[in-house]
Amino acid sequence: MKYESLTRRAFLAAATTTAVAGIASAQDKPNTAKVVPRKLSPNEKVNVAAIGAGGKGTSDIMSCHKLGENVVALCDVDWDRAGESFYRLKDAKQFKDYRNMLEKMPEIDAVTISTPDHTHAPAAYMAMKMGKHVYVQKPLTHTVAEARLLKNVAKETGVMTQMGNQGHCGNGVRTLCEMIWSGAIGNVREAHVWTHRPVWDNQGLAEPLPPEVTPENLDWDRWIGCAPWRPYNHKLAPHDWRAWLDFGGGSLGDMACHIMDPAYMALKLVEATDYTVEVMEQRGRNDQTFAIMSTIKYSFPARGDMPPVDVYWYDGHWPDPATGQEIYNRPKRPAGIPEDQVLGDDNKNGSFFVGDKGVLTAGEYGGEPRLMPIEKMKDYQYPPETAERIPDESPYFDWIRGIKTGKVPCSNFDYAGPFAEMVQFGNLVVKSGEKLHWDNIKGVVMDISNPEKIVSKEYRKGWELPC
């Protein structure tokens, strides 16, 4: 049997009956997977494999190894980039195609997925359909439709899931939530979230890149995966793919699942019935890469006892034509906050919340939540801890514990799926420049003629998903 036939058969065998109407909820469907997760006791070791073993994949799989689990396989399309993992985990079998790995190694219990954004969903979908638990790096998916699909499939198959937005396991974001929930700044009307991204090249580049000779160590066809074919260029891989619409999510896709997480959790945005997103300002929008800067506004209706709220996102930078120095896209400083007091993390990444009674700020992962001006913290008494703390603030421990005990990890796909959906819906607006309205219950774009098409994409033959 040809190798291509084997891997395609493996993938399509996993892609059985999860097709949804648009991307509507499938919460009541039974487990349609052909394989269910293996039951483990708390004393057993989990057989973990890496899909993406270089770059961030190295730290992801090594974190599982350090917890004492069995790393049984490593998969990467670039064996030079995965060299450190191969060296440190010599007993693990090595693969270039995760479809082949999953078919040949039924003993795998769980996988980490640390690949470029466009390949997250195909890998996670196949693994879950084969009864494997999945840890998927942020931003979880490349499209809105994929986010809801993965949430539904996780529920259908009963696997333990976790998105790699590690700050969600941190104590900072939980303290921040407790401060807001206890009324420290009153009803929150606005939240402002910013990043110094992009830190990669080519964002704002409007033309395709010229072909280059593919390095011998890189399997370019498998790196492309489900994306439209294009020739290799070093400005696409291994690092700068985040700038490109076909492969990454730009600054929003890279960082929002970190920096926007405090707002998403504290303001209970998952409970919104619907929301709109619109571009407030943008520079360099084109059909190849993400813009060099964007400011967008999410508008949410009331949620329970919380009033309507606007959440603003700021990314990007550009050279000052007069001085050549970089100008960073930032929110206006709230009135009454001295210029010498730091908002967020030293102007690089962070957020602040504007309430009826004051302002609260935090860093990239929700760290160091504090009232502003900082003098307000002098006599402030933190509220009781009502949000569960994760041991060692470790997303890997949280996930492995879930696999062994059934305790659901905190950034499981019931939480991470809708969150990633919101992030990628913002990217639809960034790409199109249009104001869009999302039905958060039905999972459809409102008031347009092609709601299914706009939230999904075309998949290259052999890598299709039912969304």
BELCOR-V88643 format. One line per field, one symbol per residue. psi: psi as a letter, one per 20 degrees, with the letter a starting at -180 (. if undefined). burial: # if it has 16 or more other ideal C-beta (glycine too) atoms within 10 Angstrom, else .. A space follows every 10 residues. Layout:
psi = ???
burial = ???
This chain:
psi = pqghhghggg ghhhmeljpq ockrqkhjqr ojqipqqppq rhiqqpoqqp onjrchhghg hhhhghijro oiqppqinhg hjhggggimh ipqpqiohgg ghhimiiphq qqomrqhijg ggggggghhj kpqpopqqkg rhrghhghgh gghgggijqp qpqlnhhhiq hghhggghgg hikhjapphq pppqqjqqjr ripipiqqqq qrppqhipnh ghggcirqpq qqqijhqigj hhiphihajb hghgihifhi ggggghjlhh iphrqqpqph qqpkpajgrq qiqqpqpppq aqocjprqqp oqpprrqqpp hgiiqpppoq qppqpioqhj pppbnljgqa qqporhjaqp rragkjqlpq qqqhhiigjp oqrqoippqp pjkohggggg gghhiippqh krihghghgh ggghhhhhgg ghjqpqppoi ghlqpqkrhm hgghiarqpq pikqql.
burial = ......##.# #..##..#.# .##..#.... #.#...##.# .....##### #####.##.# #####.#.## #########. ##..##..#. .#.####### ###....### ########## ########## ########## ########## #######.## ########## .######### ...##..#.# ########.# .####...#. ...#...#.# .######... .#..####.# ########## ########## ########## .#..#####. .#.##...## ########## ..#..#..## #######... .......### #..#..#... ..###...## #####..### ########## ##........ ......#..# ..######## ####...### ###.###### ########## #....###.# .####..... #..####.#. ..#.###
